[in-house]
Amino acid sequence: MTTTSPFGRNAKDHGYPIRVSEMLATLEGPAYIERVSLHDIKHIRKAKEAVKKAFKVQLAGKGFSMVEILSTCPTNWGLDPIEALKRVERELIPHYPLGVFVGADLEV
Protein backbone atom coordinates (compact mmCIF):
# COMPACT_ATOMS: atom_id res chain seq x y z
CA MET A 1 0.00 0.00 0.00
CA THR A 2 1.20 3.51 -0.79
CA THR A 3 -0.23 7.02 -0.58
CA THR A 4 -1.09 6.82 -4.29
CA SER A 5 -2.55 3.30 -3.98
CA PRO A 6 -4.01 3.17 -0.45
CA PHE A 7 -5.72 -0.18 -1.03
CA GLY A 8 -2.59 -1.82 -2.37
CA ARG A 9 -2.19 -3.64 -5.65
CA ASN A 10 -4.07 -6.80 -6.52
CA ALA A 11 -1.93 -8.90 -8.87
CA LYS A 12 -5.03 -10.75 -10.10
CA ASP A 13 -6.58 -7.48 -11.31
CA HIS A 14 -3.47 -5.49 -12.22
CA GLY A 15 -0.98 -8.16 -13.24
CA TYR A 16 2.19 -9.31 -11.55
CA PRO A 17 5.30 -7.13 -11.46
CA ILE A 18 7.56 -7.66 -14.46
CA ARG A 19 11.13 -8.81 -13.99
CA VAL A 20 12.49 -6.60 -16.75
CA SER A 21 16.12 -7.75 -16.64
CA GLU A 22 15.17 -11.42 -16.88
CA MET A 23 12.73 -10.70 -19.70
CA LEU A 24 15.21 -8.69 -21.78
CA ALA A 25 17.95 -11.27 -21.16
CA THR A 26 15.97 -13.76 -23.25
CA LEU A 27 16.38 -11.60 -26.37
CA GLU A 28 19.26 -11.85 -28.81
CA GLY A 29 20.07 -8.13 -28.98
CA PRO A 30 21.24 -7.06 -25.51
CA ALA A 31 24.98 -6.90 -24.88
CA TYR A 32 24.81 -5.93 -21.20
CA ILE A 33 21.98 -6.12 -18.65
CA GLU A 34 22.44 -5.74 -14.91
CA ARG A 35 20.16 -5.15 -11.93
CA VAL A 36 21.58 -3.11 -9.06
CA SER A 37 20.30 -1.52 -5.86
CA LEU A 38 20.81 1.75 -4.02
CA HIS A 39 20.13 0.46 -0.50
CA ASP A 40 23.65 0.97 0.91
CA ILE A 41 26.99 2.58 0.01
CA LYS A 42 28.54 -0.64 -1.35
CA HIS A 43 25.62 -1.14 -3.72
CA ILE A 44 25.51 2.54 -4.72
CA ARG A 45 29.15 2.25 -5.83
CA LYS A 46 28.34 -0.94 -7.74
CA ALA A 47 25.41 0.82 -9.42
CA LYS A 48 27.68 3.68 -10.50
CA GLU A 49 30.08 1.18 -12.10
CA ALA A 50 27.21 -0.63 -13.82
CA VAL A 51 25.94 2.61 -15.38
CA LYS A 52 29.46 3.49 -16.56
CA LYS A 53 29.85 0.03 -18.08
CA ALA A 54 26.48 0.32 -19.83
CA PHE A 55 27.54 3.60 -21.44
CA LYS A 56 30.91 2.13 -22.48
CA VAL A 57 29.21 -0.90 -24.04
CA GLN A 58 26.84 1.37 -25.98
CA LEU A 59 29.61 3.73 -27.09
CA ALA A 60 31.76 0.79 -28.22
CA GLY A 61 28.91 -0.33 -30.47
CA LYS A 62 28.61 -3.73 -28.79
CA GLY A 63 24.83 -3.55 -28.53
CA PHE A 64 21.93 -2.58 -26.30
CA SER A 65 22.66 -2.05 -22.60
CA MET A 66 20.34 -1.61 -19.65
CA VAL A 67 20.82 -1.15 -15.92
CA GLU A 68 17.73 -1.79 -13.81
CA ILE A 69 17.98 0.08 -10.50
CA LEU A 70 16.09 -0.81 -7.34
CA SER A 71 15.60 2.28 -5.21
CA THR A 72 13.34 3.59 -2.50
CA CYS A 73 10.26 5.76 -2.49
CA PRO A 74 9.84 6.55 1.21
CA THR A 75 7.19 9.21 0.60
CA ASN A 76 4.79 7.01 -1.34
CA TRP A 77 5.65 3.95 0.75
CA GLY A 78 4.81 5.92 3.90
CA LEU A 79 8.15 4.96 5.48
CA ASP A 80 11.03 6.90 6.93
CA PRO A 81 14.16 6.76 4.72
CA ILE A 82 15.96 4.15 6.84
CA GLU A 83 12.95 1.82 6.83
CA ALA A 84 12.59 2.32 3.07
CA LEU A 85 16.21 1.19 2.57
CA LYS A 86 15.56 -1.86 4.73
CA ARG A 87 12.44 -2.64 2.69
CA VAL A 88 14.48 -2.70 -0.53
CA GLU A 89 16.89 -5.19 1.03
CA ARG A 90 14.21 -7.28 2.78
CA GLU A 91 11.44 -7.35 0.12
CA LEU A 92 12.61 -6.13 -3.29
CA ILE A 93 15.97 -7.87 -3.63
CA PRO A 94 14.62 -11.35 -2.84
CA HIS A 95 11.94 -10.84 -5.53
CA TYR A 96 14.25 -9.03 -7.98
CA PRO A 97 17.72 -10.58 -7.47
CA LEU A 98 20.73 -8.39 -8.19
CA GLY A 99 23.35 -9.32 -10.75
CA VAL A 100 24.48 -9.32 -14.34
CA PHE A 101 22.01 -11.09 -16.63
CA VAL A 102 23.88 -10.56 -19.92
CA GLY A 103 27.50 -9.62 -20.54
CA ALA A 104 29.15 -10.77 -17.31
CA ASP A 105 32.35 -11.54 -19.19
CA LEU A 106 32.15 -8.46 -21.43
CA GLU A 107 35.31 -6.33 -21.49
CA VAL A 108 35.11 -2.63 -22.41
N, C-alpha and C positions, 0 to 999 in steps of 0.2 A: 504494500500500500504506500502511496505517496500523496503529496498535497495535490497533485494534478490527476491522480487516480485513487481517490479515497477508498474505493471499494476493492482495490487490488485489480489483478489481471487474471481472468479466467482463460487458461490455455485452450479449453474446449471451444470457447467462443471466439477467442482472438488469435489462436495459433500458438505454437510453442516458439520460444526464442530460437533464433537461427545461429548456428555455430558457423560464422562467416569464414573463418580461416580454414576449417575442415572442408567446407563446401568448395571454396576456391581451389584448395589443394588437389581436388579431383580433376581439375581442368588441365589441359596440355600447355597452356600459355604462360602461367606464372613462373617467374624465375626465383622469386624470393617472397615468402609469406611467413610472418612471425606474429605471435600474440604475446604482448607484454603487459605489465601492470605498473601502476604508479602508487602502490600502497606503502612503500618504504624507500629509503634512500638507495639501497642496493638495486632495487628494481627500477627506480627512476633513471639511474645511470645506465642500466641495461637497455631501457627504452630509448634513451638518447642514442646509444650505439646502434640500435636496430633501425631507427629513423635515418641515421647517417648511411648505414649500409643500404637501405632501400633506395635512397637518392643515388648512391654510387652505382648500384646495379642498373637503375634506370638510365643514368648518364652514360654508362658503358655500353648501352644498347643490348643488354643481356635479356631483357624482357620485362614484363609487368611485375611490379613489386607492391606489397601491401603490408603495413604494420597495423594490427588491430590492438587498440589500447584499452585496457580495463581501468576505469578511473571512478572516482566517487561523485556523488551528487548529494551532499549532506542536506541541502535546503529542501529538495523535493523528497528525499528519503525521510526527512524529519529527524535527522540524527545530528549529533555534534560531530565535528570533523574527525576526531579520534575514533569514535564509534563507526563512522562511515569507512575509514581505512580498515578497521577490523572486519567490517562486513565484506569488503572486497576480498580479503584474505580467507575469511571463513565460508562465504557463500558463493561468490563469483568464480574464484579460481578453481574450486573443485568441479564446478559445472563447465567452465571454460578454461581448460588447462593451458598453462603458459608453454611456450616453446616455438621452435622453428618447424614449420610444416612443409616448406619447400625451400631448398637451397642451403641446407645446413653445411654442406661442404663447398659452397660457392666462395671463391676468392675474388676480391675486387681491390 
